[in-house]
Amino acid sequence: MTTTSAPSPRPGFRLLNQISTTNLKGDLFGGVTAAIVALPLSLAFGVASGAGPAAGLWGAVLVGLFAALFGGTPTLISEPTGPMTVVMTAVIASLTAQAPDRETGMAMAFTVVMLAGLLQIVFGLLKLGRYITQMPYTVISGFMSGIGLILIILQIGPFLGQAIPRGGVLGTLNALPGLIAGARPAEVTLAVVTLAILWLTPAGVKRIAPPQLIALVVGTLLSLTLLDGGGDYDLGIRRIGEIASGFPGFHPPHFELPQLRLMLIDAVVLGMLGCIDALLTAVIADSITRTEHDSNKELIGQGLGNLASGLFGGIAGAGATMGTVVNIQAGGRSALSGISRALILMAVILAGGRLAGQIPHAVLAGIALKVGVDIVDWGFLKRAHRISVKGAVIMYLVIALTVLVDLIVAVGVGVFIANIITIDKLTGLQSKSVKSISTGDGDLVLDADERALLDQGRGQVLLFQLTGAMIFGVAKAIAREHNAIGDCRAVIFDLTEVSHLGVTAALAVENAVEEAIEKGRQVFVVGASGTTQRRLEKLGLYARIPAERSSISRRDALQQAVEAVVAAAPGRGSPQPFVPADAAG
């Protein structure tokens, strides 16, 4: 992907999400181009979700408009996406199946969109944006690929000229023999032509018009001329039907007590997926424009967009990679491009609803199926096993759970297993940084004077050294190393190189110190600073050790310990004065 530098700053009028008049031509052209790309995709996603084409289009308008106005990524284009559509499809299917009638089920589904938007706003206000995408790539790749497979499977029915069977993915797979047997040749032909256009359009043509729009126009014209024989009912080609002109009606929140728990769970899944989808796309936008987005502000903008979309009967949306990249490549640099795109789509809905009604379902199924293929992370699937067998297993597990069980279960299990493996690896590495020596021949980082002091201790002075980040997994290594201590008279706990001391590791240090004190050994705790020192102070550790054994340097602690040990040795007499190594001879 070609990296495009952001234009140098020029004086101009700016407001909200960096809406600027300094790049008016580029932003307007970016908005027009993004609107052309969004039109067929929004129609396809609206139909695929079960909410209808109008819900897809108004979702693209409202989510895109509010995210552009109040978001934190100036070049981000927000609209219904493949991943959001997959979840939206499941939400609509489950709620309409349990509701007394379809109208009530759809009212609850739009309420779920509103709740998801509110959740995103809360995430942004709590400044959780930077944490949302902090998960292993194997998990991200797995659930995105799983979502892509779900979208592909759900489009098999419409691709073959039939409705999506009940039961979602499993229902479609179980009904597959019947779907194939009942395939309608005319609609299959339209779907195949659509895929051929999407895959085979030359690069030069793509620069003039997006393949999705070409496929939409060609497929619709083909259905009206060559395949239909002069009437909609000759070959039974199913069309989306006329889209009502005018602005959408208001959909107030609607709750049904028996479905309340399901609605809340669906809202969490939809909201979390929207956060991940939008912020990952924002990172892509940053990499192209060499800018930096505001994650928390972006979540607020996305939340406001989904809240508005639900209130007016639109499906949920998020940051769309394809629309964002097209917008940037066409010259969009401020949120004005996203606003102009939303207004253009709104004009199309208000003026062209009757024309859109002739679009065949099979054409939209071909477009949606191609989106599903693009979502699957084929590049990582091919090489994951070569990079890491454990990572590949996690990815395949997440894919299976996403497709066959549930998205939130898939992500939760994947993150849990990946974190356990990571913690185990970090613990193994950090455990090597827990060392204890009683002679100057050890592998600790000491200067010549300190090694000479240890040798003078004749094995009775033990230096217990911790290095780096002491996470909770290292507590076991601290206890194990301390238990291996033999007979000694003084122990020096050196925390000079500790960058982080977790609570569990701090308690392990405390236990080691207490045990050494109980055995009558002289105990020194030196080198702690910053948060490490404050944590030990809160534990009350320093109250058990004389100040002269905790507020000194490691070298001074070694010298005090050696002098005390030598002085206490029977028949040794007075200790010999220590001579620095560089003064010897």
C-alpha positions in Angstrom: 0.0 0.0 0.0 1.4 3.4 -1.0 2.0 5.7 1.9 0.6 9.2 1.4 2.0 12.0 3.4 -0.4 14.4 5.0 -0.4 17.9 3.5 1.5 20.5 5.3 -0.6 22.6 7.7 -2.0 25.8 6.2 -4.1 28.4 7.9 -7.9 27.7 7.6 -11.1 27.4 9.6 -11.2 24.2 11.8 -13.9 22.8 14.1 -15.1 19.6 15.7 -13.2 16.6 14.2 -10.6 18.7 12.3 -13.2 19.7 9.7 -11.1 22.1 7.6 -11.6 24.4 4.6 -7.9 24.1 3.6 -8.4 21.0 1.5 -11.9 21.6 0.2 -11.5 20.0 -3.3 -9.7 16.9 -2.0 -12.2 16.4 0.8 -15.2 16.8 -1.5 -13.7 14.4 -4.1 -12.9 11.9 -1.3 -16.5 12.1 -0.1 -18.0 11.5 -3.6 -15.7 8.5 -4.2 -16.4 7.0 -0.7 -20.2 7.5 -1.3 -19.9 5.5 -4.6 -18.2 2.7 -2.8 -20.6 2.8 0.1 -23.9 2.6 -1.9 -23.7 -1.0 -3.1 -22.1 -2.2 0.1 -24.7 -0.5 2.3 -27.5 -2.0 0.2 -25.9 -5.5 0.4 -25.3 -5.3 4.2 -28.8 -4.0 4.9 -30.4 -6.9 2.9 -27.9 -9.4 4.4 -28.8 -8.3 8.0 -32.5 -8.9 7.5 -33.3 -5.2 8.2 -33.7 -4.3 4.6 -31.8 -2.0 2.1 -33.1 1.2 3.6 -31.7 0.3 7.0 -28.3 -0.3 5.5 -28.4 3.0 3.6 -29.6 5.1 6.6 -27.0 3.3 8.8 -24.3 4.4 6.4 -25.6 8.0 6.5 -26.1 8.4 10.2 -23.1 6.5 11.5 -20.9 8.1 8.9 -22.2 11.6 9.6 -22.0 11.6 13.4 -18.7 9.7 13.5 -17.3 12.3 11.1 -18.6 15.2 13.2 -17.6 14.0 16.6 -15.0 11.3 16.1 -11.2 11.4 16.5 -10.0 10.3 13.1 -10.5 12.9 10.4 -10.1 10.6 7.4 -12.2 7.7 8.8 -15.2 6.6 6.9 -17.8 4.9 9.0 -20.7 2.7 7.8 -22.1 -0.8 8.1 -19.3 -3.3 7.7 -19.0 -7.0 7.2 -18.2 -7.9 10.8 -21.0 -5.6 12.2 -23.5 -7.0 9.7 -22.7 -10.6 10.8 -23.6 -9.7 14.4 -26.5 -7.6 13.3 -27.9 -10.5 11.4 -27.8 -12.7 14.5 -29.4 -10.0 16.6 -32.3 -9.5 14.3 -32.8 -13.3 13.7 -32.8 -14.1 17.5 -35.0 -11.2 18.6 -37.6 -11.5 15.8 -37.8 -15.2 16.5 -38.6 -14.6 20.2 -40.8 -11.6 19.8 -44.6 -11.8 19.4 -44.3 -10.2 15.9 -41.6 -9.0 13.5 -42.3 -5.4 14.2 -41.6 -5.8 17.9 -38.5 -7.9 17.1 -37.1 -5.1 14.8 -37.9 -2.5 17.5 -35.8 -4.5 20.0 -33.0 -5.0 17.4 -32.7 -1.2 16.8 -32.7 -0.7 20.6 -29.7 -3.1 20.7 -28.0 -0.7 18.2 -28.7 2.2 20.5 -27.4 0.4 23.6 -24.2 -0.6 21.7 -23.7 3.1 20.8 -24.2 4.1 24.5 -21.6 1.5 25.5 -19.1 2.9 23.0 -19.7 6.4 24.4 -19.1 5.1 27.9 -15.9 3.4 26.8 -14.7 6.7 25.3 -15.6 8.8 28.3 -13.7 6.3 30.5 -10.7 6.6 28.2 -10.6 2.9 27.4 -9.8 3.4 23.8 -6.1 2.4 24.0 -7.0 -0.8 25.6 -9.7 -2.0 23.2 -7.3 -3.4 20.5 -4.6 -4.6 22.9 -5.1 -8.3 22.1 -2.9 -10.8 20.3 -3.0 -10.7 16.6 -3.7 -14.4 16.5 -7.0 -13.7 18.3 -7.8 -10.7 16.1 -7.0 -12.7 12.9 -9.1 -15.6 14.2 -12.3 -13.8 14.9 -12.1 -11.6 11.8 -11.6 -14.7 9.7 -14.4 -16.4 11.5 -16.7 -13.4 10.8 -15.7 -13.6 7.1 -16.6 -17.3 7.0 -19.9 -16.6 8.6 -20.7 -13.9 6.0 -19.8 -16.3 3.2 -22.0 -19.1 4.6 -24.9 -16.8 5.2 -24.8 -15.6 1.6 -25.0 -19.1 0.1 -28.9 -19.1 0.2 -29.3 -15.7 -1.6 -26.4 -16.6 -4.0 -28.5 -19.6 -5.1 -31.7 -17.6 -5.3 -33.2 -18.5 -2.0 -33.7 -16.9 1.4 -31.3 -17.4 4.3 -32.5 -20.5 6.2 -33.4 -20.2 9.8 -30.7 -21.1 12.3 -27.9 -18.9 11.0 -24.7 -20.7 10.1 -25.7 -24.1 11.4 -29.1 -23.8 9.7 -27.5 -22.9 6.4 -25.0 -25.8 6.6 -27.8 -28.3 7.5 -30.0 -27.0 4.6 -27.1 -26.9 2.1 -28.3 -30.0 0.1 -31.8 -28.5 -0.3 -30.4 -25.1 -1.2 -28.2 -26.6 -4.0 -31.1 -28.7 -5.3 -33.4 -25.7 -5.4 -30.9 -23.3 -7.0 -32.4 -20.8 -9.5 -30.3 -20.6 -12.6 -31.1 -17.0 -13.4 -30.1 -15.7 -9.9 -27.0 -18.0 -9.7 -26.0 -16.5 -13.1 -26.4 -13.0 -11.7 -24.4 -13.8 -8.6 -21.6 -15.4 -10.6 -21.4 -12.5 -12.9 -21.2 -10.2 -9.9 -18.3 -12.1 -8.5 -16.5 -12.2 -11.8 -16.8 -8.4 -12.1 -15.5 -7.9 -8.6 -12.5 -10.2 -9.1 -11.6 -9.5 -12.7 -12.1 -5.8 -13.1 -8.8 -4.4 -14.5 -6.8 -2.0 -12.2 -7.2 0.8 -14.7 -11.0 0.5 -14.6 -11.0 0.4 -10.8 -9.4 3.8 -10.7 -12.4 5.2 -12.6 -15.2 3.4 -10.9 -15.3 0.9 -8.0 -16.0 -2.7 -9.0 -18.9 -2.9 -6.5 -20.8 -0.1 -8.3 -20.0 -1.6 -11.7 -21.3 -5.0 -10.6 -24.5 -3.4 -9.2 -25.3 -1.6 -12.4 -24.3 -4.4 -14.8 -26.1 -7.1 -12.7 -29.3 -5.0 -12.5 -29.3 -4.2 -16.2 -28.6 -7.8 -17.0 -31.6 -8.9 -14.9 -33.9 -6.5 -16.6 -32.9 -7.3 -20.2 -31.3 -10.7 -20.9 -32.5 -12.8 -18.0 -36.0 -11.5 -17.1 -37.7 -11.9 -20.4 -39.8 -8.8 -20.0 -41.3 -9.4 -16.5 -40.2 -9.8 -13.0 -42.0 -13.1 -12.6 -40.9 -14.9 -15.7 -37.8 -16.3 -14.0 -38.7 -15.4 -10.4 -35.7 -13.0 -9.9 -36.1 -11.6 -6.4 -35.5 -7.8 -6.1 -35.1 -5.6 -3.0 -38.2 -3.6 -3.8 -38.7 0.1 -3.8 -37.0 2.1 -1.0 -39.4 4.5 0.6 -38.5 8.1 -0.2 -38.3 10.7 2.6 -36.6 10.7 5.9 -36.8 7.7 8.2 -39.2 7.5 11.0 -38.3 7.7 14.7 -37.8 4.4 16.5 -38.0 4.9 20.2 -36.2 2.4 22.5 -38.3 -0.7 23.1 -37.7 -3.4 25.7 -39.4 -6.7 26.4 -38.6 -8.1 29.8 -38.1 -11.8 28.7 -35.6 -10.7 26.1 -33.8 -8.0 28.2 -30.8 -10.2 29.1 -30.4 -11.2 25.5 -30.6 -7.6 24.3 -27.9 -6.5 26.8 -25.5 -9.3 25.8 -26.1 -8.5 22.1 -25.4 -4.9 22.8 -22.1 -5.7 24.5 -21.0 -7.9 21.6 -22.1 -5.3 19.0 -20.5 -2.4 20.9 -17.2 -4.2 21.5 -16.9 -5.4 17.9 -17.7 -1.9 16.7 -14.9 -0.5 18.9 -12.3 -3.0 17.6 -13.4 -2.6 14.0 -13.3 1.2 14.1 -10.0 1.5 16.0 -8.2 -1.0 13.8 -9.3 1.0 10.8 -8.2 4.2 12.5 -4.7 2.7 12.9 -4.7 1.9 9.1 -5.7 5.5 8.4 -2.9 6.7 10.6 -0.3 4.6 8.8 -1.4 6.0 5.4 -1.7 9.7 6.4 1.1 9.6 9.0 -1.1 11.1 11.6 -2.3 10.0 15.0 -6.0 9.5 15.9 -7.7 10.1 19.2 -9.0 6.7 20.2 -11.3 7.9 23.0 -12.8 10.6 21.0 -13.3 8.2 18.1 -15.3 5.8 20.4 -17.6 8.7 21.4 -18.2 9.6 17.7 -18.9 6.0 16.8 -21.2 5.7 19.8 -23.2 8.8 18.8 -23.4 7.5 15.2 -24.8 4.1 16.3 -27.2 5.7 18.8 -28.6 7.9 16.0 -28.7 5.0 13.6 -30.7 2.9 16.0 -33.1 5.8 16.7 -33.9 6.2 13.0 -34.0 2.5 12.0 -30.5 2.1 10.6 -28.2 -0.9 11.3 -25.0 -0.6 13.3 -21.8 0.5 11.7 -18.1 1.1 12.4 -15.0 2.4 10.7 -14.8 0.8 7.2 -11.3 0.0 5.8 -12.3 0.0 2.2 -14.2 3.3 2.4 -11.4 4.9 4.5 -8.6 3.9 2.1 -10.6 5.0 -0.9 -11.3 8.4 0.7 -7.7 9.0 1.5 -6.4 8.0 -1.9 -9.0 10.3 -3.5 -7.6 13.3 -1.5 -9.7 13.3 1.7 -7.8 14.7 4.6 -10.4 16.2 7.0 -13.8 15.1 8.4 -15.4 17.2 5.7 -15.0 14.2 3.4 -17.0 11.9 5.7 -19.7 14.6 6.0 -20.0 15.2 2.3 -20.2 11.4 1.7 -23.1 11.1 4.2 -25.0 14.0 2.5 -24.5 12.5 -0.9 -25.8 9.1 0.2 -28.8 10.9 1.8 -29.6 12.6 -1.5 -29.4 9.3 -3.3 -31.9 7.7 -0.9 -34.3 10.6 -1.1 -34.2 10.9 -4.9 -33.3 7.4 -6.2 -35.3 5.0 -4.0 -37.5 3.8 -6.9 -34.5 3.0 -9.1 -32.8 1.0 -6.3 -35.9 -1.2 -6.0 -34.9 -3.1 -9.2 -31.6 -4.4 -7.8 -31.7 -8.2 -7.5 -30.9 -9.9 -4.2 -28.5 -12.2 -6.0 -26.3 -9.2 -7.0 -26.1 -8.0 -3.5 -25.4 -11.5 -2.3 -22.4 -11.7 -4.6 -21.1 -8.3 -3.3 -21.5 -9.4 0.3 -19.9 -12.8 -0.3 -16.9 -11.1 -1.8 -16.6 -8.9 1.3 -16.6 -12.1 3.4 -13.8 -13.5 1.3 -11.8 -10.3 1.8 -12.3 -10.3 5.5 -10.7 -13.7 5.9 -7.1 -13.2 6.8 -5.7 -15.5 4.1 -2.2 -14.2 4.3 -1.8 -15.1 8.0 -3.8 -18.4 7.6 -1.1 -19.6 5.1 1.8 -19.0 7.3 0.6 -19.0 10.9 1.8 -22.6 11.5 5.3 -21.6 10.4 5.5 -18.6 12.7 4.1 -20.3 15.8 2.3 -23.6 16.3 0.7 -22.4 19.5 -0.4 -19.2 17.8 -1.9 -21.1 14.9 -3.8 -23.4 17.3 -5.3 -20.3 19.1 -6.2 -18.8 15.8 -8.0 -21.9 14.5 -9.8 -22.3 17.8 -11.0 -18.7 17.7 -12.2 -19.3 14.1 -14.1 -22.4 15.1 -15.7 -20.8 18.2 -16.6 -17.7 16.2 -18.4 -19.6 13.5 -20.0 -22.4 15.6 -20.5 -20.8 19.1 -20.3 -17.1 19.7 -18.1 -14.2 19.0 -17.7 -13.0 22.6 -16.9 -16.6 23.7 -14.3 -16.9 20.9 -12.5 -13.7 21.8 -12.7 -14.4 25.6 -11.3 -17.9 25.2 -8.7 -16.8 22.7 -7.4 -13.9 24.8 -7.3 -16.0 27.9 -5.3 -18.8 26.3 -3.0 -16.4 24.6 -2.3 -14.5 27.8 -1.6 -17.6 29.7 0.9 -18.7 27.1 2.5 -15.2 27.1 2.6 -15.0 30.9 4.3 -18.5 31.0 6.9 -17.3 28.5 7.6 -14.0 30.4 7.7 -15.8 33.7 10.3 -18.2 32.3 12.4 -15.4 31.1 12.0 -13.2 34.2 12.7 -16.1 36.5 16.2 -16.2 35.1 16.6 -12.7 36.6 16.1 -13.9 40.1 19.6 -14.9 41.3 21.5 -15.4 44.6 25.2 -15.7 45.0 27.6 -15.8 48.0 30.9 -15.6 46.1 32.4 -13.2 43.6 32.4 -15.9 40.9 28.6 -15.6 40.1 27.1 -14.2 37.0 25.5 -11.1 38.6 26.5 -7.7 37.3 28.9 -6.5 40.0 32.0 -4.4 40.0 35.3 -5.7 41.1 35.1 -4.2 44.6 31.7 -5.8 45.2 33.0 -9.2 44.1 35.9 -8.9 46.4 33.6 -8.1 49.3 31.5 -11.2 48.6 34.7 -13.3 48.6 35.6 -11.8 52.0 32.3 -13.0 53.3 33.4 -16.6 52.9 29.9 -17.8 51.9 28.2 -16.2 54.9 27.0 -13.2 53.0 24.3 -13.8 50.3 23.4 -11.4 47.6 19.8 -11.9 46.4 19.4 -9.9 43.2 16.2 -9.2 41.2 16.3 -7.6 37.7 13.7 -6.3 35.3 9.9 -6.5 35.6 8.9 -8.8 38.5 5.4 -10.0 37.4 3.2 -12.3 39.5 4.6 -15.4 37.8 8.1 -14.6 39.2 6.9 -15.0 42.8 7.4 -18.8 42.5 11.0 -18.3 41.4 11.6 -15.9 44.3 10.3 -18.4 46.8 12.3 -21.2 45.1 15.5 -19.3 45.1 15.1 -18.2 48.7 14.3 -21.8 49.8 17.6 -22.9 48.3 19.6 -20.6 50.6 21.9 -22.6 52.8 23.5 -21.5 56.0 24.4 -17.8 55.9 24.4 -14.9 58.4 23.5 -12.0 56.2 21.2 -11.5 53.2 21.2 -8.5 50.9 18.0 -8.1 48.8 19.2 -6.0 45.8 16.3 -4.3 43.9 18.4 -1.7 42.1 17.5 -3.0 38.6 13.8 -3.8 39.3 11.7 -1.8 36.8 8.4 -3.1 38.0 7.4 -5.0 41.2 4.0 -6.6 41.0 1.9 -7.1 44.1 2.4 -10.9 44.1 6.2 -10.5 43.6 6.3 -7.9 46.4 4.6 -10.3 48.8 7.1 -13.0 47.8 9.9 -10.6 48.7 8.2 -9.7 52.0 7.9 -13.4 52.9 11.6 -14.0 52.1 12.6 -11.0 54.2 10.5 -12.1 57.1 11.9 -15.7 57.0 15.4 -14.4 57.0 14.7 -12.1 60.0 13.1 -15.1 61.9 16.2 -17.1 61.3 18.3 -14.4 62.9 20.1 -13.3 59.8 21.1 -9.7 59.1 18.8 -8.4 56.4 19.4 -5.5 54.0 16.9 -4.3 51.3 18.7 -1.8 49.0 18.2 -0.1 45.6 14.4 0.2 45.6 13.1 3.4 44.0 10.0 4.9 42.5 6.9 2.7 42.5 8.9 -0.3 43.8 9.9 1.6 46.9 6.4 3.0 47.5 4.9 -0.5 47.2 7.3 -1.9 49.8 6.6 1.0 52.1 2.9 0.4 51.9 3.5 -3.3 52.8 5.3 -2.0 55.9 8.5 -3.8 54.9 10.9 -1.0 55.9 9.4 -0.9 59.4 11.0 -4.3 60.1 14.5 -3.3 58.9 16.7 -0.7 60.5 17.1 2.4 58.3 20.8 1.9 58.1 20.2 -1.3 56.2 17.7 0.0 53.7 18.8 3.5 52.8 22.3 2.6 51.7 23.9 1.5 48.4 24.5 -2.1 47.5 28.3 -1.7 48.0 27.8 -0.2 51.5 25.5 -3.0 52.4 28.0 -5.6 51.3 30.7 -3.9 53.3 28.6 -3.7 56.5 27.5 -7.4 56.1 31.0 -8.6 55.5 32.4 -6.7 58.5 29.7 -8.0 60.8 30.1 -11.6 59.6 33.9 -11.5 59.9 33.7 -9.8 63.3 31.4 -12.5 64.6 33.4 -15.4 63.3 35.1 -17.4 66.2 38.8 -16.9 66.4 38.9 -14.4 63.6 39.7 -11.4 65.6 39.1 -8.0 64.2 38.1 -7.8 60.5 40.7 -6.6 58.0 40.1 -3.3 56.4 38.7 -3.6 52.9 41.0 -2.6 50.1 39.4 -1.6 46.8 40.4 -3.7 43.9 41.8 -0.8 41.9 44.1 0.0 44.8 45.5 -3.5 45.3 49.1 -4.2 44.6 
